[in-house]
Amino acid sequence: MKPAQAHFSGLARLLHWSMAVLIVSMLFVGVGMVATVSRLHNSLIALHRPLGVALLALVIVRIVVRLSRGTPPLPADLPSWQRGAAHASHLVLYALMIAMPLIGWAMLSAAGYPIVLAGALHLPPIAPHSVALYALLRAAHTWLALLLFATVMLHLGAALFHALIRRDGVLASMARG
């Protein structure tokens, strides 16, 4: 079996690994936010909001890069169900990377909380003030965060499967150029 020769572009790899670190950090910060009422709570919130906005901007850039530069082909001998699962999992990851910050932004808008980026720089509200809407969006944000965590773990497991079991170059296409 010949390993894949094509690699993701340097920009695609930079975006992938930067966002991977930020997403995992955001998941842990989010858990920390809801698990504490100490002084750390406010610091975690102050970190979570602008990072969410940054991730939203990065995923938009990442989509543009992916569409303009393409992706390396999957190995020709990959079973069709694995090929389909790979495409579906990437769609789910991108959908969640877009939905999570937008739902968080809408949730805070519904609660009447400002989204402070830095100092006096705030994002405008994108949802009407509503306690019921806030509760719905908060639950959605929580459940989608769990789904994002599960999807990231599945993605990591698949990458390790390709690297350690199949040894087909799929992980290498994102790990190095």
Wavefront OBJ file of the C-alpha trace (Angstrom):
o trace
v 0.000 0.000 0.000
v 1.474 3.294 -1.113
v 1.130 6.209 1.350
v -0.685 9.303 0.151
v 1.724 11.772 -1.436
v -0.365 14.941 -1.258
v -0.455 17.100 1.847
v -2.632 19.900 3.093
v -1.284 23.394 2.465
v 0.792 25.063 5.159
v -2.031 27.505 5.871
v -4.571 24.671 6.186
v -2.258 22.857 8.616
v -1.675 26.024 10.660
v -5.419 26.659 10.890
v -6.160 23.018 11.746
v -3.664 22.717 14.597
v -4.314 26.220 15.970
v -8.031 25.584 16.019
v -7.542 22.122 17.531
v -5.713 23.661 20.487
v -8.291 26.453 20.832
v -11.281 24.103 20.592
v -9.936 21.713 23.206
v -9.092 24.712 25.408
v -12.598 26.117 24.927
v -14.166 22.801 25.905
v -12.164 22.729 29.143
v -12.794 26.419 29.844
v -16.519 25.829 29.268
v -16.579 22.930 31.717
v -14.637 25.035 34.206
v -17.073 27.928 33.811
v -20.106 25.869 34.712
v -18.321 23.918 37.444
v -17.158 26.821 39.588
v -18.608 29.833 41.346
v -15.222 31.059 42.547
v -13.469 34.225 41.344
v -12.079 32.090 38.559
v -15.575 31.936 37.023
v -15.466 35.550 35.774
v -11.968 35.089 34.350
v -13.064 31.966 32.479
v -16.067 33.799 31.026
v -13.842 36.719 30.012
v -11.589 34.213 28.194
v -14.373 32.064 26.688
v -16.287 34.809 24.858
v -13.497 36.365 22.758
v -12.003 32.937 22.029
v -15.378 31.822 20.707
v -15.504 34.845 18.400
v -11.915 34.167 17.293
v -12.812 30.545 16.526
v -15.787 31.695 14.464
v -13.517 33.971 12.416
v -10.920 31.210 12.036
v -13.450 28.635 10.856
v -14.648 31.040 8.162
v -11.050 31.489 6.995
v -10.552 27.733 7.206
v -13.576 27.036 5.008
v -12.341 29.516 2.407
v -8.890 27.874 2.454
v -10.396 24.390 2.183
v -12.616 25.369 -0.740
v -9.885 27.272 -2.566
v -6.971 24.897 -2.004
v -8.756 21.566 -1.775
v -7.786 18.531 0.254
v -5.541 15.555 -0.443
v -7.381 12.490 -1.691
v -8.168 9.700 0.718
v -6.360 6.408 0.027
v -7.869 4.607 -2.983
v -8.270 1.372 -1.026
v -10.251 2.977 1.797
v -13.605 1.166 2.158
v -16.559 3.248 0.987
v -18.171 3.278 4.454
v -14.988 4.765 5.946
v -14.795 7.314 3.119
v -18.415 8.282 3.810
v -17.785 8.438 7.567
v -14.752 10.679 7.000
v -16.751 13.126 4.876
v -19.718 13.083 7.275
v -17.521 13.640 10.336
v -15.827 16.615 8.680
v -19.210 18.129 7.833
v -20.314 17.651 11.449
v -17.078 19.227 12.732
v -17.444 22.274 10.483
v -21.143 22.640 11.335
v -20.348 22.515 15.055
v -17.408 24.918 14.717
v -19.827 27.422 13.164
v -22.859 26.661 15.333
v -21.172 26.726 18.742
v -19.981 30.350 18.693
v -23.155 31.559 16.979
v -25.354 29.818 19.544
v -23.171 31.159 22.358
v -23.474 34.682 20.920
v -27.248 34.338 20.512
v -27.543 32.866 24.028
v -25.758 35.838 25.573
v -27.802 38.233 23.442
v -31.023 36.607 24.675
v -29.806 36.987 28.260
v -28.941 40.640 27.714
v -25.220 40.116 28.358
v -22.698 42.029 26.268
v -20.075 40.142 24.313
v -16.938 42.049 25.203
v -14.046 41.487 22.837
v -11.646 43.987 24.375
v -12.283 47.071 26.472
v -15.186 48.980 24.955
v -15.357 46.778 21.844
v -18.607 44.786 22.004
v -20.449 42.639 19.498
v -24.051 43.609 18.745
v -26.843 41.327 19.982
v -28.069 38.803 17.410
v -31.133 37.547 19.288
v -33.973 39.283 21.122
v -33.868 39.517 24.886
v -35.843 36.513 26.144
v -35.389 34.323 29.203
v -37.065 31.376 27.459
v -34.834 31.740 24.388
v -31.778 32.037 26.636
v -32.695 28.773 28.394
v -33.219 26.977 25.077
v -29.944 28.266 23.619
v -28.019 27.443 26.787
v -29.229 23.843 26.652
v -28.388 23.670 22.937
v -24.910 25.098 23.603
v -24.305 22.462 26.287
v -25.527 19.520 24.195
v -23.651 20.666 21.114
v -20.481 21.077 23.195
v -20.832 17.429 24.237
v -21.379 16.454 20.605
v -18.334 18.503 19.595
v -16.231 16.752 22.226
v -17.422 13.335 21.015
v -16.781 14.257 17.384
v -13.281 15.542 18.182
v -12.542 12.266 19.997
v -13.843 10.292 17.007
v -11.690 12.435 14.688
v -8.639 11.819 16.876
v -9.367 8.086 16.979
v -9.660 7.959 13.184
v -6.392 9.884 12.786
v -4.626 7.424 15.103
v -6.201 4.500 13.232
v -4.769 5.850 9.970
v -1.368 6.508 11.533
v -0.908 3.374 13.627
v -3.022 0.680 11.969
v -3.400 1.531 8.286
v -0.190 3.587 8.018
v -1.568 5.166 4.883
v -0.319 8.752 5.199
v -3.671 10.323 6.071
v -2.415 11.739 9.389
v 0.905 12.694 7.793
v -0.973 14.785 5.193
v -2.096 17.086 8.031
v 0.891 16.647 10.344
v 3.648 17.689 7.957
v 4.173 19.091 4.485
l 1 2 3 4 5 6 7 8 9 10 11 12 13 14 15 16 17 18 19 20 21 22 23 24 25 26 27 28 29 30 31 32 33 34 35 36 37 38 39 40 41 42 43 44 45 46 47 48 49 50 51 52 53 54 55 56 57 58 59 60 61 62 63 64 65 66 67 68 69 70 71 72 73 74 75 76 77 78 79 80 81 82 83 84 85 86 87 88 89 90 91 92 93 94 95 96 97 98 99 100 101 102 103 104 105 106 107 108 109 110 111 112 113 114 115 116 117 118 119 120 121 122 123 124 125 126 127 128 129 130 131 132 133 134 135 136 137 138 139 140 141 142 143 144 145 146 147 148 149 150 151 152 153 154 155 156 157 158 159 160 161 162 163 164 165 166 167 168 169 170 171 172 173 174 175 176 177
